[in-house]
Amino acid sequence: MQNRLFVSWRSPNGMDCKLVGPETPCFCTHRYKQHKTDFKELPKERPIHLPCKVSKCQCKSYHYVPLNGSQPIRCRCKHFADDHSPAGSYHCTKCSSCAGFHSSFTCGCSQPAFAHDTVVETKEERLAQGKPIGQEVPYAAMGGLTGFSSLAEGYMRLDESGIGAPDRRFLEASEDCGSHPFLRAYHPSSMVAGHPSADNQLSSVMRKEDDMSFYEKRYQERLEKEKEQKRLNSRRPNTQRPKTPIF
């Protein structure tokens, strides 16, 4: 709890595009929790190295490699990351022309993967940059996770762990629909000749009532219509011709 290290995959503009957690894989294919993450005394040298604790693994320090969705990315030599050596310069083991893993995969922040760095920093160093540290938890290998929002990619987080919180003027702005077509369709201003459309009436009713009461009322109305239809059918004279008996 006192010597926790925060690990992130940071873009050149300072955004933490990926906050590493216990199950986040390393370049060596082992998880972050399988690396040395706890220190009785924080190391003085920088960068801080987190070697892999798996037997016979050559990984000298944790190094994050992104995924393209659920698929691994390729190096410029057309081979995957696990085809490269996890030690030294990450050279390719399948070809002699590749001197090190170098991928042009573009992150969601619009920066290529090779421009990012795996950053290991202390609590004080993170606070000095104005980045969140979350609550102190007695768990090992928490990495950079500080909450549920830290599970998302950097450009999708609207808090201090990503691109920053929304501007105060944006939060205090008057309610309007902006330019989004879906929001405009259900906004009260989308009326024709002063009368809201059927969709607007439906959305306004559902905003005032909870889901269960809304659907219960619709169900009772349907039952009443069915009963009324049966009563009308029973009052009508039977105009059908009698069937001719067959001898």
Backbone torsions as a table, in degrees:
resi	resn	phi	psi	omega
1	MET	NA	-28.5	-177.6
2	GLN	-88.9	-33.1	-174.5
3	ASN	-115.0	39.3	-179.8
4	ARG	-69.2	140.6	176.3
5	LEU	-109.1	135.8	-179.9
6	PHE	-103.3	126.0	-176.8
7	VAL	-116.8	130.9	-179.6
8	SER	-145.2	159.5	175.5
9	TRP	-107.2	105.9	-165.8
10	ARG	-108.3	139.6	178.7
11	SER	-85.9	168.7	-179.5
12	PRO	-61.8	-25.9	-179.5
13	ASN	-87.0	6.5	175.4
14	GLY	93.6	1.0	179.9
15	MET	-80.1	135.3	174.0
16	ASP	-82.9	90.4	-176.0
17	CYS	-68.3	-28.4	178.5
18	LYS	-142.9	125.9	174.1
19	LEU	-99.8	119.1	-172.0
20	VAL	-75.0	135.7	176.9
21	GLY	-117.8	-177.4	-177.0
22	PRO	-58.9	-34.0	-175.3
23	GLU	-98.0	6.1	-179.3
24	THR	-73.0	125.0	-176.9
25	PRO	-73.5	153.4	177.6
26	CYS	-99.2	174.5	175.4
27	PHE	-59.6	-29.5	-179.6
28	CYS	-82.3	5.4	179.0
29	THR	77.6	-3.7	176.8
30	HIS	-91.3	157.2	-177.0
31	ARG	-76.4	164.0	179.0
32	TYR	-63.2	-35.8	-178.9
33	LYS	-68.6	-13.3	177.1
34	GLN	-90.0	6.0	176.3
35	HIS	-105.7	166.3	176.9
36	LYS	-72.8	112.9	-176.0
37	THR	-119.6	-15.4	-177.9
38	ASP	-110.8	135.7	178.9
39	PHE	-131.1	134.4	173.1
40	LYS	-68.0	-36.6	175.1
41	GLU	-131.3	131.1	-178.7
42	LEU	-66.0	135.7	179.7
43	PRO	-65.2	149.3	-178.7
44	LYS	-87.2	-31.5	-176.1
45	GLU	-75.0	153.3	177.0
46	ARG	-129.2	138.5	0.0
47	PRO	-74.0	159.5	179.7
48	ILE	-82.0	127.8	-178.8
49	HIS	-97.7	134.6	178.5
50	LEU	-119.0	86.7	-175.9
51	PRO	-69.5	154.2	179.1
52	CYS	-76.4	140.3	-178.4
53	LYS	-97.3	-1.1	178.8
54	VAL	-71.6	137.2	-177.1
55	SER	-60.0	134.6	176.7
56	LYS	66.9	12.8	174.6
57	CYS	-84.7	133.6	-176.5
58	GLN	-89.3	4.7	-177.8
59	CYS	-67.7	121.1	-178.7
60	LYS	-89.6	-21.3	179.8
61	SER	-162.7	149.6	-179.2
62	TYR	-62.5	134.0	-179.5
63	HIS	-140.8	117.0	-176.6
64	TYR	-81.4	139.2	174.9
65	VAL	-125.0	124.0	-177.0
66	PRO	-71.8	166.9	175.1
67	LEU	-117.4	148.7	173.6
68	ASN	-93.4	85.6	-170.6
69	GLY	74.5	-112.3	175.2
70	SER	-109.5	3.9	-176.6
71	GLN	-102.7	143.2	177.4
72	PRO	-71.2	153.3	179.2
73	ILE	-90.9	161.6	-178.5
74	ARG	-108.4	154.0	173.3
75	CYS	-80.3	171.4	176.9
76	ARG	-67.7	-13.6	175.0
77	CYS	-87.4	6.3	176.2
78	LYS	76.5	8.2	178.3
79	HIS	-106.3	156.0	-177.8
80	PHE	-76.9	172.8	-178.3
81	ALA	-66.6	-35.7	-179.0
82	ASP	-74.4	-3.2	173.0
83	ASP	-89.1	3.0	-179.6
84	HIS	-111.2	156.4	-179.9
85	SER	-74.8	132.5	180.0
86	PRO	-77.7	-3.3	-179.1
87	ALA	-108.3	152.7	174.5
88	GLY	70.7	-124.2	-173.8
89	SER	-95.2	11.3	178.8
90	TYR	58.8	44.7	-179.3
91	HIS	-73.8	156.5	-177.5
92	CYS	-77.7	139.2	179.3
93	THR	-94.7	-3.0	-178.1
94	LYS	-108.7	-13.0	178.2
95	CYS	-144.2	154.6	-177.2
96	SER	-94.9	-9.9	-177.1
97	SER	-82.9	-17.9	-176.6
98	CYS	-91.8	119.8	-179.7
99	ALA	-92.4	-9.0	-179.0
100	GLY	176.7	153.7	-177.9
101	PHE	-66.7	124.6	-178.1
102	HIS	-144.6	106.0	-176.6
103	SER	-112.1	137.5	177.1
104	SER	-94.0	14.1	177.4
105	PHE	-57.1	133.5	-176.8
106	THR	-95.8	126.1	178.1
107	CYS	-75.1	169.2	177.8
108	GLY	-64.4	-17.3	178.3
109	CYS	-84.4	4.0	179.1
110	SER	77.0	9.6	177.1
111	GLN	-104.8	144.6	179.4
112	PRO	-68.7	160.3	-176.7
113	ALA	-64.5	-36.3	-176.9
114	PHE	-69.4	-14.1	178.1
115	ALA	-85.9	-9.0	178.8
116	HIS	-87.4	160.7	178.0
117	ASP	-133.3	144.3	172.0
118	THR	-85.2	114.8	-172.5
119	VAL	-108.9	129.2	174.5
120	VAL	-115.6	119.8	-175.4
121	GLU	-140.8	161.1	-178.6
122	THR	-89.6	175.1	179.4
123	LYS	-62.7	-43.8	-178.2
124	GLU	-65.4	-41.6	180.0
125	GLU	-65.3	-34.9	179.1
126	ARG	-72.6	-40.1	177.8
127	LEU	-64.5	-34.7	179.8
128	ALA	-64.4	-25.6	178.6
129	GLN	-92.8	-0.4	180.0
130	GLY	76.5	24.3	-178.8
131	LYS	-99.7	150.5	-175.4
132	PRO	-71.9	149.9	177.6
133	ILE	-120.5	-7.7	178.9
134	GLY	69.3	-165.1	178.9
135	GLN	-91.9	153.1	178.0
136	GLU	-75.7	118.2	-177.1
137	VAL	-121.5	141.9	-178.4
138	PRO	-84.8	50.3	179.5
139	TYR	-121.2	143.8	179.2
140	ALA	-85.7	155.0	173.2
141	ALA	58.4	38.8	176.3
142	MET	-76.2	-20.9	177.6
143	GLY	62.1	-129.0	-177.8
144	GLY	-99.4	4.9	-177.7
145	LEU	-69.0	127.7	178.6
146	THR	-125.5	-1.7	-178.8
147	GLY	167.1	-176.7	-178.5
148	PHE	-64.3	-35.1	-177.9
149	SER	-66.4	-24.8	-179.0
150	SER	-74.3	-7.7	175.1
151	LEU	-77.1	-20.6	179.7
152	ALA	-83.9	164.3	177.4
153	GLU	-71.1	160.4	-172.0
154	GLY	-58.0	-43.4	-176.0
155	TYR	-72.5	-11.4	-179.9
156	MET	-97.0	-10.1	-178.2
157	ARG	-89.3	133.0	177.8
158	LEU	-108.3	43.3	174.7
159	ASP	-138.1	-171.5	-174.3
160	GLU	-67.6	-15.8	-179.2
161	SER	-79.2	-7.7	-179.8
162	GLY	-124.3	-123.3	-175.6
163	ILE	-80.7	-3.9	-179.6
164	GLY	110.6	155.4	-179.7
165	ALA	-68.6	152.9	177.7
166	PRO	-59.5	152.1	179.3
167	ASP	-61.7	147.4	-177.6
168	ARG	-62.5	-34.8	178.1
169	ARG	-64.7	-32.4	177.6
170	PHE	-68.3	-40.5	-178.7
171	LEU	-71.9	-31.5	-177.4
172	GLU	-96.7	7.0	-179.1
173	ALA	-69.1	153.6	178.2
174	SER	-64.2	149.7	-175.9
175	GLU	-70.9	120.2	173.7
176	ASP	-148.5	175.2	-173.2
177	CYS	-93.1	-12.3	-176.1
178	GLY	66.0	-139.3	-177.7
179	SER	-114.9	7.6	-178.1
180	HIS	-75.4	126.1	-175.5
181	PRO	-64.7	-33.9	-179.7
182	PHE	-67.4	-42.5	179.5
183	LEU	-68.2	-36.5	178.2
184	ARG	-65.2	-33.4	-177.3
185	ALA	-66.1	-30.4	-176.0
186	TYR	-109.8	15.8	178.2
187	HIS	-87.8	144.8	-179.7
188	PRO	-58.5	-22.7	-179.1
189	SER	-72.0	-15.1	-179.0
190	SER	-84.2	67.7	179.5
191	MET	-113.2	151.4	178.5
192	VAL	-111.4	117.5	179.3
193	ALA	55.0	37.5	176.8
194	GLY	81.1	-1.8	-179.8
195	HIS	-115.7	127.4	179.8
196	PRO	-69.0	151.6	177.8
197	SER	-72.2	173.7	-179.9
198	ALA	-64.2	-36.9	178.8
199	ASP	-65.3	-39.2	178.7
200	ASN	-67.3	-38.8	177.2
201	GLN	-62.5	-42.9	-179.2
202	LEU	-63.8	-43.4	-178.7
203	SER	-68.0	-35.2	178.9
204	SER	-68.7	-36.2	177.8
205	VAL	-67.0	-43.2	-178.0
206	MET	-69.7	-23.7	175.3
207	ARG	-72.2	-29.4	-177.6
208	LYS	-85.3	-24.4	-176.6
209	GLU	-117.7	154.6	174.1
210	ASP	-79.0	167.0	-172.3
211	ASP	-61.7	-44.4	-175.1
212	MET	-64.5	-45.7	-179.8
213	SER	-66.9	-34.3	179.1
214	PHE	-63.1	-50.7	-178.0
215	TYR	-72.1	-28.3	175.5
216	GLU	-66.5	-40.9	179.0
217	LYS	-65.8	-41.8	177.2
218	ARG	-63.3	-36.1	179.7
219	TYR	-67.5	-43.0	178.4
220	GLN	-65.0	-37.8	177.2
221	GLU	-63.6	-38.5	177.8
222	ARG	-66.1	-39.4	177.1
223	LEU	-62.9	-41.7	178.5
224	GLU	-62.6	-40.2	178.5
225	LYS	-64.7	-39.0	179.1
226	GLU	-66.7	-40.1	177.9
227	LYS	-65.4	-41.3	179.4
228	GLU	-64.6	-38.2	178.4
229	GLN	-65.7	-37.8	178.2
230	LYS	-66.8	-40.0	178.1
231	ARG	-63.9	-40.4	178.6
232	LEU	-65.9	-38.2	179.0
233	ASN	-67.7	-32.7	-179.6
234	SER	-73.4	-25.7	-179.7
235	ARG	-82.0	-20.8	-178.4
236	ARG	-72.8	138.9	177.5
237	PRO	-68.3	149.7	-179.7
238	ASN	-78.0	103.4	-176.3
239	THR	-94.5	4.6	-179.6
240	GLN	-74.8	142.3	178.3
241	ARG	-73.2	139.6	178.8
242	PRO	-64.5	145.7	179.5
243	LYS	-73.5	137.1	178.6
244	THR	-79.0	123.2	-178.8
245	PRO	-65.6	144.7	179.9
246	ILE	-103.6	121.5	179.2
247	PHE	-97.0	NA	NA
